[in-house]
Amino acid sequence: MIPTEFVEQNQNIKTICFLKPTPAKPHLPLFIFLPGMDGTGLLLHKQIPQLANVFDIRCLNIPLDDRSNWNTLTARTIALIKAELNRNQQRAVYLCGESFGGCLALNIALKAPHLMDRLILVNPASSFKQQPWLQWGSFLTQSMPEWFYPASVLSLLPFLASLGRISPSDRQALITTMKSVPQQTSAWRLELLQSFTLDTHRLRQLKKPVLVIAGASDLLLPSVTEAKLLAQHLPHTRLVVLPSSGHACLLENDIDLLEILQQQNFLKGLQREYSDSIAAIAS
């Protein structure tokens, strides 16, 4: 269940900002989460208790009425990261993007690689424009009657998640979060995904370590195929395929993102002052 305090933080947001789902821990590295189409970060909640042992967590929040393009979203998020680092320039930064947020994370990594130490992509939606049925879905979202939109959102649920791997309360959280996004906002963000393009030449120049996580049972996007493609172009990439996971894999009962980071040695190389926290979790 999503903590009430975190839900309250997400209410009445008027500008793109970082939210703190846990008390600030300025002595720990930053974990910056860029959410999916909902734009809230609320659906990270299942991973937060473990991640908070090692990281100081920020979740990007994009207001429900925001119509920013990729350039603006990228620039504003970069400004937020810079503001965090101005308080402590020695902090390591883990940038994690899920689905829609994976596209934003790639933009940021290519635009300002010096602001991050590690990049994590979870079922990134960078292949969206190659899926004709999703493009039709984008068109229908814009044109369908307003009264029909909530039902159409529910029809996507089996494609978004492996429902048998998610608790009833988290299924409800997913439904509530999906329904909270207005029809025109959904249509706009789908348009953004349709327009998203990757510059493979620039990808090859990215020297930061990258971890790409893909659900093999993703019914929404060909996430494993896209992950393998990204791994071909990103020179320092590790690929993790979750054999039974769907698109919203971070909500699944058996998925522990921190454990995946440990298994992939993705916590190595952090500054010495973090070593005690990391060792305590690993023991």
C-alpha positions in Angstrom: 0.0 0.0 0.0 1.3 3.5 -0.9 2.1 5.5 2.3 -0.4 8.3 3.0 2.4 10.9 3.3 3.7 10.1 -0.1 0.2 10.3 -1.6 -0.4 13.7 0.0 2.9 15.0 -1.4 1.6 14.2 -4.9 -1.6 16.2 -4.5 -2.0 19.7 -5.9 1.4 19.8 -7.6 1.6 22.7 -9.9 5.1 22.4 -11.3 7.6 19.7 -12.2 9.5 18.8 -9.1 11.2 16.2 -7.0 9.3 14.6 -4.1 10.9 12.9 -1.2 9.1 9.6 -0.3 11.3 9.2 2.7 13.1 11.6 5.1 16.2 13.2 3.5 19.5 11.4 4.0 22.1 13.7 2.6 24.9 11.4 3.5 23.7 8.8 1.1 23.9 8.7 -2.8 20.9 10.0 -4.7 18.4 7.7 -6.3 16.3 9.7 -8.8 13.3 7.9 -10.1 11.6 9.1 -13.3 8.1 7.5 -13.5 6.0 6.1 -16.2 2.9 7.7 -17.9 1.3 8.6 -14.5 4.1 11.0 -13.8 3.9 10.6 -10.0 6.5 8.2 -8.8 3.8 6.6 -6.5 4.2 3.2 -8.2 7.8 2.9 -6.9 6.4 2.5 -3.4 7.0 -1.2 -3.2 10.8 -0.8 -3.8 11.3 2.2 -1.5 11.7 0.5 1.9 14.8 -1.5 0.6 16.2 1.3 -1.6 16.0 3.8 1.3 18.6 1.8 3.3 21.2 2.7 0.7 19.9 5.8 -1.1 18.4 9.2 -0.6 15.4 8.9 -2.9 13.7 11.5 -5.1 10.7 10.9 -7.4 10.0 13.2 -10.3 6.5 14.5 -10.3 5.0 15.9 -13.5 1.7 17.8 -12.9 -1.4 16.2 -14.4 -2.0 19.2 -16.6 1.6 19.5 -17.8 2.1 19.6 -21.6 5.8 20.0 -21.7 7.7 18.6 -24.7 10.8 16.3 -24.4 13.2 19.3 -24.5 11.4 21.0 -21.6 11.0 17.9 -19.5 14.7 17.1 -20.0 15.8 20.7 -19.2 13.6 21.0 -16.1 14.7 17.6 -14.7 18.4 18.5 -15.3 17.8 21.7 -13.4 16.4 19.7 -10.5 19.4 17.4 -10.4 21.8 20.3 -10.5 19.9 21.9 -7.6 20.3 18.7 -5.6 24.0 18.5 -6.4 24.6 22.1 -5.5 23.9 21.1 -1.9 26.5 18.4 -2.1 28.6 18.0 -5.3 30.3 14.8 -4.1 27.1 12.7 -4.1 26.8 9.8 -6.5 23.6 9.9 -8.6 21.7 6.9 -9.7 19.2 7.8 -12.4 16.4 5.3 -12.8 13.7 5.6 -15.5 10.7 3.3 -15.9 8.7 3.1 -19.2 8.0 6.7 -20.2 10.5 7.7 -17.6 13.1 5.5 -19.3 12.8 7.7 -22.4 13.3 10.8 -20.3 16.3 9.2 -18.5 17.9 8.5 -21.9 17.5 12.1 -22.9 19.1 13.3 -19.7 21.9 10.8 -19.9 22.8 12.0 -23.4 22.3 15.7 -22.6 24.1 15.8 -19.2 26.0 12.6 -18.5 28.2 14.4 -16.0 25.3 14.7 -13.6 24.9 11.0 -13.1 27.0 8.0 -12.1 24.7 5.2 -13.0 21.7 4.8 -15.4 19.0 2.2 -14.7 16.3 1.6 -17.4 13.2 -0.5 -16.5 11.1 -1.6 -19.5 11.9 1.7 -21.3 9.2 2.8 -23.7 11.8 3.8 -26.4 10.3 1.3 -28.9 6.7 2.7 -28.6 6.7 4.3 -32.1 7.5 0.9 -33.7 4.3 -0.7 -32.3 1.4 0.1 -34.7 -1.3 -1.0 -32.3 -0.1 1.4 -29.7 -0.1 4.2 -32.2 -3.8 3.4 -32.9 -4.3 3.4 -29.1 -2.8 6.9 -29.0 -5.2 8.1 -31.7 -8.2 6.5 -30.0 -7.3 8.1 -26.6 -7.5 11.5 -28.2 -10.8 10.9 -30.1 -12.9 8.7 -27.7 -15.8 10.1 -25.8 -14.8 11.4 -22.3 -17.2 9.1 -20.6 -15.6 6.0 -22.1 -12.1 6.9 -21.1 -12.1 5.3 -17.6 -13.3 2.0 -19.0 -10.6 2.1 -21.7 -7.9 2.6 -19.0 -9.1 -0.5 -17.2 -8.9 -2.5 -20.4 -5.2 -1.9 -20.5 -4.6 -3.4 -17.1 -3.8 -6.9 -18.3 -1.2 -5.5 -20.7 0.4 -3.3 -18.1 1.0 -5.9 -15.4 1.3 -9.6 -14.7 -1.7 -9.4 -12.4 -1.1 -12.7 -10.7 2.3 -11.4 -9.4 0.9 -8.3 -7.9 -1.0 -8.0 -4.6 -4.7 -6.9 -4.6 -3.8 -3.6 -2.9 -1.1 -2.9 -5.5 -3.5 -3.7 -8.3 -5.9 -1.2 -6.9 -3.0 1.3 -6.6 -2.2 0.8 -10.2 -5.8 1.3 -11.3 -6.2 4.4 -9.1 -3.0 5.9 -10.5 -3.9 5.2 -14.1 -7.4 6.7 -13.6 -5.9 9.8 -12.1 -4.3 10.9 -15.4 -6.7 13.0 -17.4 -7.6 11.9 -21.0 -5.9 14.8 -22.7 -2.7 14.3 -20.6 -2.6 10.6 -21.5 -3.0 11.6 -25.2 -0.2 14.2 -24.9 2.2 11.8 -23.3 1.4 9.1 -25.9 2.2 11.7 -28.5 5.6 12.3 -26.8 6.3 8.6 -26.9 5.4 8.5 -30.6 7.9 11.3 -31.3 10.7 9.8 -29.2 13.8 8.9 -31.2 17.2 7.5 -30.2 20.5 8.7 -31.7 22.5 5.5 -31.7 25.7 7.4 -32.4 25.3 9.4 -29.2 24.3 6.3 -27.3 27.7 4.7 -28.2 29.4 7.7 -26.7 27.8 7.3 -23.3 30.5 6.0 -21.0 28.4 5.7 -17.8 27.5 2.2 -16.5 23.9 1.3 -17.6 21.6 -1.4 -16.3 18.7 -2.4 -18.5 15.9 -4.4 -16.8 13.3 -6.0 -19.0 10.2 -8.1 -18.3 10.0 -11.1 -20.6 6.2 -11.3 -20.1 5.7 -7.6 -21.0 2.5 -7.6 -23.1 2.6 -3.9 -23.7 6.0 -3.5 -25.3 8.7 -5.8 -26.7 10.9 -4.9 -23.7 13.4 -7.7 -24.0 14.0 -6.9 -27.7 14.4 -3.2 -27.0 16.7 -3.9 -24.0 19.0 -6.0 -26.2 19.0 -3.3 -28.8 20.0 -0.7 -26.2 22.7 -3.0 -24.9 24.2 -3.2 -28.4 24.5 0.6 -28.6 25.4 1.5 -25.0 29.0 0.4 -24.4 28.8 -0.2 -20.7 25.5 -2.0 -20.3 24.4 -5.0 -18.2 21.1 -6.6 -19.2 18.7 -8.3 -16.8 15.7 -10.2 -18.1 13.0 -11.0 -15.6 11.4 -14.2 -17.1 7.9 -13.9 -15.6 7.6 -10.2 -15.2 5.3 -7.8 -17.0 5.5 -4.1 -17.8 4.9 -2.8 -14.3 7.5 -5.1 -12.8 8.4 -2.9 -9.9 5.0 -3.6 -8.4 5.5 -7.3 -8.4 5.8 -9.2 -5.1 9.0 -11.1 -6.1 10.9 -8.2 -7.6 13.5 -6.4 -5.4 15.3 -3.7 -7.3 18.0 -3.2 -4.7 18.7 -7.0 -4.8 19.1 -6.8 -8.6 21.5 -3.9 -8.2 23.6 -5.9 -5.8 23.5 -9.0 -8.0 24.8 -7.0 -10.9 27.5 -5.3 -8.8 25.9 -2.0 -9.6 26.5 -0.6 -6.1 30.3 -1.0 -6.4 32.4 2.1 -6.8 30.3 4.3 -4.6 32.2 6.7 -2.3 33.8 5.3 0.8 31.4 7.0 3.1 28.5 4.9 1.8 30.3 1.5 2.3 28.8 0.9 5.8 25.2 1.2 4.6 25.9 -1.0 1.6 27.7 -3.6 3.7 24.8 -3.7 6.2 22.3 -4.5 3.4 24.5 -7.1 1.8 25.1 -9.0 5.0 
